[in-house]
Amino acid sequence: MLIELSSGTIEYEDTGGDGPVLVLTHGLPMDGRQWRKVVPLLDGYRCVLPTLPLGGHRRPMRPNADLSHTGIARLLDEFMERLDLDDVTLVLNDWGGGQFMITEGRAGRLGRLVLVACEAFDNFPPGPAKALSTVCRLPGGVRLLTRLMSVPAFRDHPRGYGGMSRRGLPPELVADWFGPASRSKEIRRDFAKFATSAPDRGTLLRWSERLRAFDRPVLVVWATEDRLMPREHGPRLAELYPRGRLVEIEDSSTLIPEDQPERLARLLVDFLMETGAEPVRKPAD
């Protein structure tokens, strides 16, 4: 499906139905397939998965589009508004910038927040990914990165992209995620704009303090063996949000939807039901 927004055309998937709405976002440069193992386990819920302009999108944004973290957060709110989505459960994994909907005063449509091993506090971008940001600042840097990602030793390195999943990501999926930037100069422009947009540490920490204003339920799901998202950030986030709580998951790295989809789906459904978002089952034939 396609929708025209102020920054450009966004692709999205929508499972439809009358159940409570979950908007599931993705990392750089991924898309909704990051959740391909989890969505089928969320029967009775409407799952909406936008492909945000984080580098894996196939339609370039307008040249003047604000693709900073706060710009993407505002775009996400615009997306929800255009689809008339309310009482949304926003689910983040890897990219944590969706939290800036709160700091930008755009959280009115959110009923709940689920933070799954994502960027937080001053960890934008995550430690090992800071090198990626540096590369993207160089002329031709994004093109170089897309070429390097076709080299298995680079792509699968545990201290880089390969460290995001303990199970390993299918090479064809990773190739597809990096494909748009390898083929399109405009997508590489968008990729670089986002990848180099993180503000300084002091600004990020000030923004984090504003998250205390979010008074709705928050579930923090953290991986115990994650190289990208520090383990101590999980309890810090759960304490930061007035109604936050933490669940840690073992035998997983950043991409918990990839490594532990069944466990994550159970946690999501339990959290949703405990906070008043009951699934709507289809009547039996």
SVG drawing of the C-alpha trace seen along z (x, -y; Angstrom):
<svg xmlns="http://www.w3.org/2000/svg" viewBox="-20 -21 55 44">
<polyline fill="none" stroke="black" stroke-width="0.4" points="0.0,0.0 1.1,-3.6 0.3,-6.9 1.4,-10.4 2.8,-12.4 4.5,-15.8 8.0,-14.3 7.1,-11.9 5.4,-8.6 5.5,-5.9 4.9,-2.2 3.2,-0.2 1.7,3.1 -1.7,3.4 -3.1,6.6 -6.5,4.9 -9.3,6.0 -11.1,4.4 -8.6,5.3 -6.4,2.8 -3.8,1.2 -0.1,1.9 2.3,-0.2 5.6,1.6 8.7,-0.2 12.1,1.0 15.8,0.2 18.3,-1.1 18.0,-0.2 15.3,2.4 11.5,2.6 8.5,4.4 10.0,7.8 12.0,7.2 8.7,8.4 7.8,11.2 8.1,13.9 6.1,12.0 3.1,10.5 1.5,14.0 1.5,14.6 -0.6,11.5 -4.0,12.8 -6.8,10.4 -4.7,7.3 -4.3,4.9 -0.6,4.6 0.5,1.6 4.1,1.6 5.3,-1.6 8.6,-1.5 10.2,-4.6 12.9,-6.5 15.8,-5.0 17.6,-3.7 15.6,-0.5 12.8,-2.5 12.2,-2.1 10.7,-5.5 12.9,-8.6 11.7,-11.3 11.5,-14.9 14.9,-16.6 13.9,-19.0 12.4,-16.3 13.5,-16.4 14.9,-13.0 16.4,-13.6 15.3,-11.5 12.8,-14.1 11.7,-14.6 11.0,-10.9 9.1,-11.0 6.9,-13.8 6.4,-11.8 5.3,-8.8 2.7,-10.9 1.5,-12.3 1.3,-8.7 -1.0,-7.7 -3.1,-10.8 -3.7,-10.2 -4.7,-6.6 -6.9,-7.8 -5.2,-5.5 -6.0,-6.1 -5.0,-4.3 -2.0,-3.0 0.5,-0.7 3.8,-1.9 6.4,0.9 10.1,-0.1 13.1,2.2 16.6,1.1 15.6,-2.5 14.5,-4.3 13.6,-7.6 9.9,-6.9 10.2,-8.0 10.7,-11.6 7.1,-11.7 6.8,-12.5 9.4,-15.2 7.9,-16.7 4.4,-16.9 3.1,-14.3 2.1,-11.4 -1.6,-12.1 -2.5,-9.0 -0.4,-6.7 -2.1,-4.5 1.0,-2.4 4.7,-2.1 6.8,1.0 10.5,0.5 12.3,3.6 16.1,3.4 16.3,0.0 18.3,-3.2 17.9,-5.2 19.5,-8.0 22.8,-9.0 23.1,-5.8 22.1,-7.3 23.5,-5.7 24.5,-2.6 28.2,-2.2 29.5,0.0 27.2,-1.8 28.9,-5.2 31.5,-4.1 28.6,-3.7 27.6,-7.3 31.1,-8.4 31.3,-6.5 28.0,-8.1 29.5,-11.6 32.1,-10.9 31.5,-11.5 30.4,-8.2 30.3,-6.7 26.8,-5.1 27.7,-3.5 30.8,-2.1 28.8,-0.7 26.3,1.0 29.2,2.7 30.8,3.8 27.5,5.4 27.8,7.8 31.0,9.2 30.1,12.0 33.0,11.4 32.0,7.7 28.2,8.2 28.3,11.1 30.9,9.7 29.7,10.0 30.8,6.5 28.8,5.0 25.6,5.8 26.0,9.5 25.9,8.9 22.3,7.8 21.0,11.4 22.4,14.4 20.6,16.6 22.0,14.8 20.0,12.8 19.2,14.4 21.8,13.0 19.1,12.4 17.1,10.4 20.0,8.2 20.8,7.7 17.3,6.7 17.4,4.1 20.6,2.6 19.4,2.9 17.5,-0.4 20.6,-2.4 22.8,-0.5 20.6,-1.3 19.4,-4.9 21.4,-8.1 18.3,-9.6 17.9,-6.8 21.6,-7.1 20.9,-10.8 18.1,-9.9 20.1,-7.2 23.0,-9.7 20.6,-12.4 19.2,-10.1 22.4,-8.2 24.2,-11.5 21.3,-13.2 21.9,-12.3 22.4,-15.4 25.1,-15.7 25.1,-13.8 23.9,-16.6 20.9,-17.2 20.0,-13.6 20.1,-13.4 17.9,-16.5 15.4,-15.0 15.4,-11.8 14.4,-13.6 11.2,-14.9 10.1,-11.3 9.0,-11.3 5.9,-13.2 4.5,-10.1 2.0,-8.7 0.7,-5.7 1.8,-2.1 5.3,-1.3 6.8,2.2 10.6,2.4 11.9,5.7 15.7,6.0 18.2,8.5 20.7,9.7 23.4,10.5 23.1,7.3 26.3,5.7 24.5,2.6 22.0,1.6 23.7,1.5 22.0,3.9 21.7,1.1 19.6,-1.0 16.7,1.5 16.2,0.8 16.9,-2.9 14.2,-3.2 11.7,-1.2 12.4,-3.6 12.3,-6.7 8.8,-6.2 6.2,-6.6 4.3,-3.4 7.3,-1.5 8.2,2.1 11.1,4.3 11.3,7.8 14.7,9.2 15.1,11.9 18.0,14.3 19.7,15.8 19.0,12.8 20.7,9.8 19.2,6.5 16.7,8.1 14.6,9.9 11.8,10.3 14.4,12.4 15.9,14.4 13.0,14.9 9.7,14.2 7.5,16.5 8.6,15.2 8.3,11.6 4.8,12.2 3.6,13.7 5.0,10.7 3.2,8.3 -0.1,10.0 0.1,10.2 1.0,6.5 -1.8,5.5 -4.4,7.5 -3.3,6.3 -3.6,2.7 -7.1,3.0 -6.3,3.9 -8.1,7.1 -7.8,9.0 -10.8,9.1 -11.1,12.7 -12.8,13.5 -16.0,15.5 -15.7,19.2 -17.2,20.3"/>
</svg>
